[in-house]
Amino acid sequence: MILADKIIDLRKKNGLSQEQLAAKLGVSRQSVSKWEGAQSTPDMDKVLKLADLFGVSTDYLLRDEVEAPAEAPTEVPDQPVGAQDEPLDPVSMEEANAFLAENERHATRVATGVGLCVLSCVPLLAFAGADEAGVLGMTEEAAASVGVAILLVLVAAGVALFIVSGSRMKRYEHLQKNPLDTAYGVDGLVRERRGRGEHARTVQVAVGVVLCIIAAIPVLLSAAVSSTGNSLPIGGVAILMALVTVGVFLLVRVGITDGGYQTLLEEGDYTRDAKRLNEHYGSIYWGVALAVYLLVSLVTMAWQSTWVVWPIAGVGYGVLAAVMRNRK
């Protein structure tokens, strides 16, 4: 076993995240990440600190052929309470590959479902605009009824995608909830795959953010010419929602894909502390967020605006996570 894998193994056996190990050694999390990815090696001073911290010899750390001591340490000073009592969930190379492949499909399905929910108000706006322009040949009530019917069909399709995708990911639920003991080579595989697609994901995030920003331009232009009395204002809102749909699709898909890598590496939102937080508070928090979104949307029927509940909820959850970690 090489030094990189020994550091990973000892860190996980002692229930430490990369951030926690970095803090104990007085280095950045990026330094620990590079050590574990075999992109760099710690200097001798840090090797000595690692040996003292984990209760192993420097020979064990530096020599690939030296096996772990028979009596492995079970506790690290200042370790998170209860971490050493948590059973580690073994993850084989085959399961890691299968999870990453299914997670990519899951990302596309969920992003499509979210996109359908955001886009669902566009037909309603389009029918309203067409009725206002007098090109439909039907009453205002009939146009609204058709628009609402299409809205409900799109929302139902989006929800169906959530249910189907969630069902297929159910068998990997333990990876997101339990502390992991990944097999030799899994960490390297995950880092290699993440690095290989990093540029493409960065471009998608940039495009998604830009689309969400410029989506307001059609509404502004519509407002500028609204005095002509045509249906441009409603058309501007419809174009806004279409652009936001594409932007949100890209952002959601990239976020879920990155979440899969973080799950296996136990980084970011999937460190062991974060998993414990999500287990205790996550389902309640996001259940409330969903209830607020549906309530506000159905009461106001302003589906073109109420999507902002989700980014606000995301920021709020980040604040909650930070507060709960600081209380430990």
Backbone torsions as a table, in degrees:
resi	resn	phi	psi	omega
1	MET	NA	131.5	-178.7
2	ILE	-81.6	167.8	-176.5
3	LEU	-56.4	-43.6	-177.9
4	ALA	-55.7	-46.3	-178.3
5	ASP	-72.1	-30.0	177.2
6	LYS	-66.9	-39.8	178.5
7	ILE	-64.1	-44.6	178.4
8	ILE	-59.1	-47.7	-176.8
9	ASP	-61.7	-46.8	-178.7
10	LEU	-67.9	-39.7	179.8
11	ARG	-61.6	-46.1	-177.0
12	LYS	-71.1	-36.9	179.1
13	LYS	-64.1	-27.0	-179.9
14	ASN	-99.1	10.4	172.7
15	GLY	67.2	33.2	-179.0
16	LEU	-107.3	141.4	170.7
17	SER	-84.7	169.6	176.7
18	GLN	-61.4	-38.1	179.1
19	GLU	-62.8	-42.8	-178.6
20	GLN	-67.6	-41.7	177.7
21	LEU	-64.3	-41.5	178.9
22	ALA	-60.3	-41.6	-179.8
23	ALA	-63.8	-38.8	-179.5
24	LYS	-68.6	-30.2	-177.5
25	LEU	-95.0	-8.2	-179.7
26	GLY	73.5	34.3	178.0
27	VAL	-127.5	176.7	178.2
28	SER	-83.7	159.4	176.3
29	ARG	-62.7	-33.6	179.1
30	GLN	-62.4	-34.0	178.5
31	SER	-64.5	-45.8	178.6
32	VAL	-62.3	-40.9	179.5
33	SER	-60.9	-40.4	179.2
34	LYS	-68.9	-37.4	176.1
35	TRP	-60.4	-46.3	-176.0
36	GLU	-72.1	-24.4	176.4
37	GLY	-90.4	6.4	-180.0
38	ALA	59.9	28.0	177.2
39	GLN	-90.3	-18.4	175.1
40	SER	-157.5	169.6	179.1
41	THR	-125.0	146.2	178.2
42	PRO	-68.4	149.2	176.4
43	ASP	-73.5	173.2	-173.1
44	MET	-61.3	-36.1	179.4
45	ASP	-61.1	-41.4	-179.7
46	LYS	-72.8	-32.7	176.3
47	VAL	-62.5	-42.2	178.2
48	LEU	-63.0	-40.6	178.8
49	LYS	-65.8	-39.0	177.6
50	LEU	-63.0	-42.6	179.6
51	ALA	-62.0	-43.8	178.9
52	ASP	-66.3	-41.8	-176.2
53	LEU	-64.0	-43.2	-175.8
54	PHE	-95.7	-4.1	177.9
55	GLY	69.2	37.0	177.2
56	VAL	-122.9	169.9	179.9
57	SER	-86.5	157.2	175.6
58	THR	-66.3	-30.8	176.7
59	ASP	-59.2	-43.2	179.6
60	TYR	-60.9	-40.8	-177.5
61	LEU	-71.3	-41.3	-169.8
62	LEU	-91.0	-23.8	-177.5
63	ARG	-104.3	119.8	-175.9
64	ASP	-61.0	-31.4	-174.0
65	GLU	-82.1	-11.7	-178.6
66	VAL	-80.0	125.6	-179.1
67	GLU	-84.8	165.0	179.6
68	ALA	-64.2	147.0	177.6
69	PRO	-62.7	152.1	-177.7
70	ALA	-59.8	-40.8	179.7
71	GLU	-102.0	91.5	-179.8
72	ALA	-73.4	145.4	178.7
73	PRO	-64.4	146.9	-177.8
74	THR	-116.6	0.0	-177.1
75	GLU	-148.7	139.7	175.5
76	VAL	-118.7	138.8	-179.7
77	PRO	-55.1	142.3	179.1
78	ASP	60.9	25.0	178.7
79	GLN	-68.4	145.3	177.8
80	PRO	-54.7	137.9	-175.9
81	VAL	-57.9	129.9	175.8
82	GLY	82.8	-6.6	-175.2
83	ALA	-63.2	-40.7	-176.0
84	GLN	-70.8	-14.7	-179.6
85	ASP	-89.2	-9.0	-177.2
86	GLU	-78.4	129.3	175.5
87	PRO	-70.1	142.2	179.1
88	LEU	-89.8	135.8	-178.6
89	ASP	-91.7	113.6	-177.8
90	PRO	-68.9	139.5	179.4
91	VAL	-128.2	115.7	179.8
92	SER	-83.0	166.8	177.2
93	MET	-61.2	-40.0	-179.5
94	GLU	-63.7	-44.0	-179.9
95	GLU	-66.8	-38.4	179.3
96	ALA	-61.8	-45.0	178.5
97	ASN	-62.8	-44.2	-179.7
98	ALA	-64.3	-40.4	179.5
99	PHE	-63.6	-46.0	-178.6
100	LEU	-63.4	-40.0	178.7
101	ALA	-65.0	-45.3	179.9
102	GLU	-68.4	-34.4	-179.8
103	ASN	-66.2	-34.5	176.6
104	GLU	-65.8	-41.4	176.0
105	ARG	-66.5	-39.0	177.4
106	HIS	-60.5	-41.3	-179.9
107	ALA	-60.8	-43.2	179.8
108	THR	-67.2	-42.1	-179.5
109	ARG	-64.6	-47.0	-178.2
110	VAL	-66.4	-41.8	178.6
111	ALA	-61.8	-37.9	176.7
112	THR	-65.5	-42.5	178.2
113	GLY	-61.9	-43.8	177.5
114	VAL	-63.2	-42.2	178.8
115	GLY	-60.6	-41.5	178.3
116	LEU	-62.8	-39.7	179.5
117	CYS	-66.4	-40.8	178.4
118	VAL	-68.3	-40.2	-176.6
119	LEU	-75.2	-14.2	-170.6
120	SER	-59.4	-26.1	-178.2
121	CYS	-81.7	-13.5	-176.4
122	VAL	-62.7	-46.2	177.2
123	PRO	-58.6	-38.4	178.7
124	LEU	-62.1	-44.1	178.4
125	LEU	-66.2	-39.3	-179.3
126	ALA	-63.6	-44.0	179.0
127	PHE	-65.3	-38.0	178.7
128	ALA	-64.4	-42.3	179.1
129	GLY	-65.7	-42.7	179.1
130	ALA	-64.6	-38.6	177.9
131	ASP	-65.7	-39.5	179.1
132	GLU	-64.5	-35.0	179.4
133	ALA	-81.0	-7.8	177.3
134	GLY	73.8	30.3	-177.9
135	VAL	-105.1	-2.2	-176.5
136	LEU	-91.6	-32.4	-177.6
137	GLY	72.1	28.4	176.4
138	MET	-136.3	164.7	-179.0
139	THR	-69.5	161.7	179.2
140	GLU	-61.5	-39.0	-179.9
141	GLU	-65.3	-40.4	179.4
142	ALA	-66.3	-41.5	178.6
143	ALA	-62.8	-42.3	179.2
144	ALA	-65.0	-39.1	-179.6
145	SER	-63.8	-42.4	178.9
146	VAL	-65.3	-42.4	179.2
147	GLY	-61.3	-43.4	179.1
148	VAL	-66.6	-37.8	179.0
149	ALA	-61.7	-44.3	178.4
150	ILE	-65.4	-39.4	177.3
151	LEU	-56.5	-47.2	-178.0
152	LEU	-66.2	-36.6	178.1
153	VAL	-64.0	-43.8	-179.7
154	LEU	-65.9	-42.2	177.9
155	VAL	-63.4	-42.4	179.2
156	ALA	-62.0	-40.5	178.1
157	ALA	-63.9	-40.9	177.7
158	GLY	-63.0	-44.6	179.0
159	VAL	-63.8	-38.4	178.3
160	ALA	-61.3	-40.6	176.9
161	LEU	-62.7	-40.8	178.0
162	PHE	-59.8	-45.0	-176.3
163	ILE	-66.5	-47.4	-179.0
164	VAL	-62.6	-46.1	-178.2
165	SER	-66.3	-40.7	177.9
166	GLY	-62.6	-37.1	178.7
167	SER	-64.8	-40.6	-179.0
168	ARG	-71.6	-26.0	179.5
169	MET	-89.2	-4.1	-174.6
170	LYS	-58.2	-36.9	-176.3
171	ARG	-70.4	-12.1	178.2
172	TYR	-105.7	9.4	-176.4
173	GLU	-59.3	-33.5	-177.2
174	HIS	-64.3	-26.1	-179.5
175	LEU	-67.8	-30.2	-178.5
176	GLN	-89.2	-10.2	-176.8
177	LYS	-110.1	-31.7	-172.0
178	ASN	-105.7	152.7	171.3
179	PRO	-66.4	140.9	-170.3
180	LEU	-108.5	150.1	171.5
181	ASP	-123.3	88.2	-174.9
182	THR	-75.7	144.2	179.9
183	ALA	-68.4	162.8	179.3
184	TYR	-57.0	129.9	177.8
185	GLY	95.2	-15.2	-177.4
186	VAL	-66.8	-45.4	-179.7
187	ASP	-59.2	-43.8	178.6
188	GLY	-63.0	-41.1	177.8
189	LEU	-60.0	-47.8	-177.2
190	VAL	-64.0	-43.6	-179.6
191	ARG	-64.9	-38.1	179.8
192	GLU	-65.5	-43.7	-179.8
193	ARG	-68.9	-37.8	178.3
194	ARG	-65.5	-44.0	-179.9
195	GLY	-65.7	-34.1	-177.6
196	ARG	-64.9	-35.0	-178.0
197	GLY	-104.4	10.1	-173.8
198	GLU	-64.1	-41.4	-178.7
199	HIS	-63.2	-45.7	-179.8
200	ALA	-61.4	-40.7	180.0
201	ARG	-68.5	-36.4	177.6
202	THR	-62.8	-42.2	177.8
203	VAL	-62.6	-43.1	-179.8
204	GLN	-63.5	-40.5	177.6
205	VAL	-63.1	-44.2	180.0
206	ALA	-61.1	-45.0	178.9
207	VAL	-63.4	-43.2	179.8
208	GLY	-60.8	-44.4	179.5
209	VAL	-65.6	-43.7	-179.8
210	VAL	-62.1	-43.2	179.4
211	LEU	-61.5	-41.6	179.3
212	CYS	-65.3	-31.3	-179.9
213	ILE	-76.1	-48.9	-176.0
214	ILE	-77.4	-7.5	-179.9
215	ALA	-59.3	-23.9	-179.3
216	ALA	-74.9	-17.0	-175.5
217	ILE	-60.4	-45.5	179.0
218	PRO	-59.5	-35.0	179.0
219	VAL	-67.9	-41.4	179.3
220	LEU	-64.0	-42.2	178.7
221	LEU	-66.3	-38.7	178.6
222	SER	-63.0	-42.1	179.4
223	ALA	-63.4	-33.1	-178.0
224	ALA	-68.8	-27.8	-178.0
225	VAL	-111.6	9.7	-175.8
226	SER	-63.2	-18.9	-179.0
227	SER	-67.6	-12.8	178.8
228	THR	-73.7	-14.3	176.1
229	GLY	82.3	9.5	177.1
230	ASN	-91.4	-170.1	-172.2
231	SER	-93.7	17.7	-177.5
232	LEU	-58.5	-39.9	179.4
233	PRO	-56.0	-46.5	178.5
234	ILE	-66.3	-39.4	177.3
235	GLY	-61.9	-36.8	178.1
236	GLY	-63.5	-40.7	177.7
237	VAL	-66.0	-38.6	179.0
238	ALA	-62.9	-42.3	177.9
239	ILE	-65.7	-39.7	177.0
240	LEU	-55.5	-48.4	-177.1
241	MET	-66.8	-34.4	178.1
242	ALA	-65.2	-43.0	178.6
243	LEU	-66.2	-41.9	178.3
244	VAL	-62.6	-38.0	179.3
245	THR	-58.5	-46.9	179.6
246	VAL	-64.9	-43.7	179.6
247	GLY	-62.0	-45.1	179.9
248	VAL	-65.8	-39.2	177.2
249	PHE	-55.9	-48.5	-179.0
250	LEU	-64.2	-43.8	-177.2
251	LEU	-66.8	-41.4	-179.5
252	VAL	-66.7	-43.7	-178.0
253	ARG	-63.8	-43.5	178.8
254	VAL	-65.2	-41.6	-179.5
255	GLY	-61.3	-43.5	-179.9
256	ILE	-69.9	-39.1	177.9
257	THR	-61.6	-47.2	177.1
258	ASP	-62.2	-35.2	178.0
259	GLY	-61.6	-32.4	177.0
260	GLY	-64.9	-42.9	177.1
261	TYR	-65.0	-43.7	179.8
262	GLN	-62.8	-33.6	180.0
263	THR	-59.8	-49.7	-177.4
264	LEU	-73.4	-29.4	179.9
265	LEU	-88.8	-8.9	-177.1
266	GLU	54.7	53.5	178.7
267	GLU	-123.6	171.0	173.7
268	GLY	57.5	-120.2	-178.6
269	ASP	-79.3	0.5	-175.7
270	TYR	-124.3	26.9	169.0
271	THR	-67.3	167.5	-177.1
272	ARG	-66.1	-35.1	175.6
273	ASP	-63.5	-42.8	-179.3
274	ALA	-65.2	-36.5	178.0
275	LYS	-64.1	-41.4	178.7
276	ARG	-65.3	-39.2	178.7
277	LEU	-63.2	-46.5	-178.3
278	ASN	-64.4	-35.9	179.5
279	GLU	-63.0	-38.2	-175.8
280	HIS	-86.2	-36.4	-171.2
281	TYR	-121.6	-19.9	-171.2
282	GLY	-60.1	-50.2	-175.9
283	SER	-63.7	-38.2	178.6
284	ILE	-66.3	-46.3	-176.2
285	TYR	-60.4	-51.1	-176.0
286	TRP	-73.3	-25.8	173.1
287	GLY	-64.6	-42.6	177.3
288	VAL	-64.9	-42.1	179.8
289	ALA	-60.4	-42.8	178.4
290	LEU	-64.1	-41.7	179.9
291	ALA	-63.0	-41.3	179.0
292	VAL	-63.6	-44.4	-179.2
293	TYR	-60.0	-48.9	-178.4
294	LEU	-65.8	-41.6	-178.6
295	LEU	-62.7	-49.8	-178.7
296	VAL	-63.7	-41.8	-177.9
297	SER	-65.4	-43.8	-177.5
298	LEU	-72.1	-33.7	-179.9
299	VAL	-72.9	-45.3	-175.8
300	THR	-89.9	-22.1	-172.9
301	MET	55.2	25.1	178.6
302	ALA	-98.2	60.0	-176.3
303	TRP	-61.3	-24.6	179.9
304	GLN	-70.5	-11.8	-177.4
305	SER	-118.5	-31.1	-170.1
306	THR	-70.9	-9.3	176.8
307	TRP	-61.3	-20.3	-179.4
308	VAL	-64.2	-13.1	176.1
309	VAL	-57.0	-37.1	-173.2
310	TRP	-71.3	-47.6	174.6
311	PRO	-62.4	-35.2	177.5
312	ILE	-65.3	-42.3	178.8
313	ALA	-63.9	-37.5	178.6
314	GLY	-62.8	-43.9	177.2
315	VAL	-64.3	-41.5	179.4
316	GLY	-61.8	-38.7	179.3
317	TYR	-67.8	-35.9	176.1
318	GLY	-62.2	-41.2	177.5
319	VAL	-64.4	-43.7	178.1
320	LEU	-59.4	-43.9	179.5
321	ALA	-61.4	-43.2	-179.9
322	ALA	-63.6	-42.0	-179.7
323	VAL	-63.2	-44.9	-177.5
324	MET	-67.0	-36.3	177.8
325	ARG	-66.9	-37.7	-179.2
326	ASN	-70.9	-18.3	178.9
327	ARG	-80.3	-14.2	-176.6
328	LYS	-71.4	NA	NA
